[in-house]
Amino acid sequence: MEKRVLQAINDWIHKISKAGEVEDDFSGSDPRLSVAAILVHIIAVDGVVTEDEKTRLRQVLKQRYDLDDFCTEKLITEATQKEDDAVDLYGFTSVLKRELDHDQRLEVVALMWEMVYADGELSEFEDNVVWRVAELIGVSARDRVTIRQRVEARAFGD
């Protein structure tokens, strides 16, 4: 009996000590999952997913959401599954529109451009996805182009 009580106390202390840490499960209403699914879609839309794109995807998500390696891989796995199951991008963009403020949605557009330029090339398919997502999440054409120019200059050292 004492052993179970001590174990329960230990479990409770462990749970409290983990409070505030990033969860390793991502719900359908979690904007991180929607962003990751959109980024997965962008790197795959041209028909070729390069190692540079996969590496950049991991870096972007890990840095943006302050995730460890395990959580980053879990997020990518779940996002890939959600993206594979999705009929369109609306399910993801509706979460972003509802859960993120305008500045956070601008950051999403920047992340999309990061993925577009991860392989050093811009395909018309990638450009189209960024345009559609930006429209659906309420980011103006002007902001989208400004962000593109900024990310492009950084990517190519202009």
N, C-alpha and C positions, 0 to 999 in steps of 0.2 A: 504494500500500500504506500509506504513512504517513498519508494522508488518512483511510482507513478506520479505522486504529488510533486516530487523534485523534477521529474521530466516535464510535467505540465508547466511548472514555474520556469524552467529553462526554455521551453518552447515560447512561452509568453514573453520572456525577456528578449529572446531572439527576434520575435515578431516586432516588438517595440523598437529594437535597435535598427530594424530595416525600414521603419517608417520614414517616408519622404524619399526613399530611393526609387529609381526608375523601375517600373514593373517590367517583367519579362513576358507579359501577355498583353496583346494589343487588341482591344475591342474594335468592333466595326465603326463605332462612333469616335474612335481615337484619330485625330487629324494626322498623327504620325504615320498611321497605317495607310491613310488615303494619299498622303504625300509620297510615301514610298511606292505605292502601287502605280501612281502616275509616273514616277521616275523610272520604274521598271518598264512601264509601257513605252516611254520615250526611247530608252536605249534599245528596245526590241523592234520598234516600229519600222525601221529601215531594213529589217530582215537579217541584220548581222549584229551580234552582241560580241564586242571585243573584250579582251582581258583588261584593256585600259578603262573601258566603260564600267566593267564590274568592279574594278579597283576603286574608281572614282565614286561609284555609287556607295560602296562601303565607307569611304572616307567622308563623303558628304553627310550621310545619315549619322554616322558615329559622332562627327563633330557637331552637327546642327542640334542633335538631340542628346548629346553628352551620354552616349551609350557605351557599354563595354563591348568586347568582341562577341560574346555570346548573345547579348540582346540585339546587337546589330544584325547578326546572322539570322536570328529568330524573326526580326522585323522583315528582313528581305525575303525570307522563306514564306512568311504569312502574306506579305504584299504580293509576291509572285503568284501565290495560289488565288488570292482575291482578284488579281488582274486577269488571270487565266479564266476565272469563272464569270467575269464581268461582261455584260453585253455592250456597255458603253462607259464613258467616263463620268456620267452624271451622278452616279452613286457616290463617287469620290469627291467630286466638286461640290456637291450639296453639303457634305460634311464640312469641307473647308469654308464654304460660304457661311455656314451656321456657326462654326466653332472658332474661326480666326477673325481678328480685326483686320482692318485694311493694310496696315503695315506688315502684319504677318503674311497676308496674301501676296504682298509685293515680294516678300522673302521667298515664297513658294515659286514665284515666277523666276526669281534669280536662281533657285536650285534647279529648275527645269533647264534654264540656259546652261548651267554648269554641266548638266548631263548631255545636252545637245553637243557641246564642244569637247566633251571628254575624249572623243576619238579624233578630234581635230577637223571634223567636217560637219557641215550643216546640210541635212537632207531636207527636201521639201516636205516629207512626211513629218519629220521632227518639228519643223517650223509650224506646220499646220496644227500639230497637237498643242504646242505652246500657245498659239493663237486661240484655239478653241477653249482650252482650259482657262486662260486669262480672261476671256469673255465670260465664261460661266462663273468665275469667282469674283467678277466685278473689277477687274484690273483694266484700266483704259489702254487703248492702242498706244497712246503716247508713252505711258509708263512702261508698257511691255517693250517698246523699241528702245527707250532710254536704258532700261535694265539690260537688254540684249547688248547694246553698244558697250556698256560698262564691263559686262562679263566677257565679251569678245576681246576687248582691249587687254584685259587681265590674262585671258587664256593665250593670246598670241603676242603679248608683250608690246603692244603698240603704245 
